[in-house]
Amino acid sequence: MSASVRGRRTVDEAVLDDPAAIGENDPGGMLRATASAGAQVRESAALAAEANLAVLGEEGRPRAVVIAGIGTAGRTGDVLATVAGPRCPVPVIAHRSAGVPGWVGAADVVIAVSASGRSPEALGAAEAAARRGARLVAVGAPDSLLQSVAETARAPFIPVPRRAPARASLWALTVPVLLAARTLGLVKVNEADLAETAARLDADADRCRPTAESFVNPAKSLALGLAGSVPIVWGSSPLATVAARRFADTLSANARYPVVAGALGEAGRGRVGLLDGVFGGLVESARDIFADPEEESESDATRLRLVLLRDGGLGSDEDTDEPFAVEERRADAVQTLAERRGVRCDVVTAEGGSSLERLASLVAVPDFASIYLALAHGLDPMAVPAVTEMKELSNP
Ligand SMILES: O=P(O)(O)OC[C@H]1O[C@](O)(CO)[C@@H](O)[C@@H]1O
């Protein structure tokens, strides 16, 4: 095994109630970076206001919008698509490979996003957009390659200060993307929505702070519930599904857990079968509820743990693909299924008036939970040796 892989196979719960141990296990300050989510919203809104986004709107409504980027930068495209909603008059497409789709031309807008300002995917897309005469806007680190490509193309650039790793910059990258789309008339995000989203992220960061003990800290208790399990994260609505996929991103990169994540509507037609299987109903039915947990070998068995992200449904039915009642019935049904099989289920329910705030309320606690789960395993949530080695081995 590589010397760079460290950590404990089982969790040490005590670490989570020891702020000093938390600090030692998080030398890069991933918790602090994540707690800046609300500040990121405010800062990026101010930076976007300084950029000349108005030029984007001068040529009117585009034929399509492509958001080009990879990893967290790519996730911002999914956020825009869900905030724009099914009534958005033009297609909003998250594009995750280098360049742009073959059909992109002068009638379209490309938003190239890269936290470092140097991913080949975002750079390739920005260059291709400029070559094809598409309107371009770029979002990423100041003084980066992406900035110079945008400047050469005379395209607006929003300089987002870099916080490594990129996954700690979700909100800093997302807000400029949303505000560019607002200039194009595709989303209705207003100043109050941004302020309320930032306030919600601040409040959740406070509830999830390292000094709040596990029994009052929703992120620590979610993390401990997931310990040793195979998490399944399903979102009840398109918006909740973006949050579910984000949780899979952070659980994988921060805590290094394998995750099944997706939309409950889709999962209900196939993947829900997981609840019946080896890691679901079969292992739970073999559990002897009277056995001493210390001695019971079955307690070591790997189990599923369902995390259901429920959209509070405060948006009007007009803004959703499916009636809210259908999503609610489906979410109730999967909870019943899990209960019947003894599969544990955590539920996070969205709060807030705007879709952006509801999304924030489904992302914040899981973001922190992924970090606490890493810390309880003795893993540094920030430094991921496999990602670094992957880059070393695959770069020419
Ligand atoms: O946003 P960037 O800097 O383009 O990076 C893209 C992705 O690549 C990574 O840096 C991993 O190589 C991720 O952390 C990130 O989301």
The ligand as an SDF file (V2000), in Angstrom:
LIG
                    3D

 16 16  0  0  0  0  0  0  0  0999 V2000
  -12.1610   23.9190  -10.8570 O   0  0  0  0  0  0  0  0  0  0  0  0
  -10.8760   23.4140  -11.4370 P   0  0  0  0  0  0  0  0  0  0  0  0
   -9.6860   24.0800  -10.8870 O   0  0  0  0  0  0  0  0  0  0  0  0
  -10.9560   23.5190  -12.9420 O   0  0  0  0  0  0  0  0  0  0  0  0
  -10.7140   21.8860  -11.1140 O   0  0  0  0  0  0  0  0  0  0  0  0
  -11.6190   20.9220  -11.5700 C   0  0  0  0  0  0  0  0  0  0  0  0
  -11.6180   19.7430  -10.6390 C   0  0  0  0  0  0  0  0  0  0  0  0
  -10.3360   19.1480  -10.6010 O   0  0  0  0  0  0  0  0  0  0  0  0
   -9.9220   18.9120   -9.2650 C   0  0  0  0  0  0  0  0  0  0  0  0
   -9.0390   19.9070   -8.8890 O   0  0  0  0  0  0  0  0  0  0  0  0
   -9.3040   17.5510   -9.1300 C   0  0  0  0  0  0  0  0  0  0  0  0
   -8.2570   17.4040  -10.0080 O   0  0  0  0  0  0  0  0  0  0  0  0
  -11.2060   19.0220   -8.4630 C   0  0  0  0  0  0  0  0  0  0  0  0
  -10.9620   19.3020   -7.1200 O   0  0  0  0  0  0  0  0  0  0  0  0
  -11.9350   20.0980   -9.2000 C   0  0  0  0  0  0  0  0  0  0  0  0
  -13.3090   20.1620   -8.9220 O   0  0  0  0  0  0  0  0  0  0  0  0
  1  2  2  0
  2  3  1  0
  2  4  1  0
  2  5  1  0
  5  6  1  0
  6  7  1  0
  7  8  1  0
  7 15  1  0
  8  9  1  0
  9 10  1  0
  9 11  1  0
  9 13  1  0
 11 12  1  0
 13 14  1  0
 13 15  1  0
 15 16  1  0
M  END
$$$$
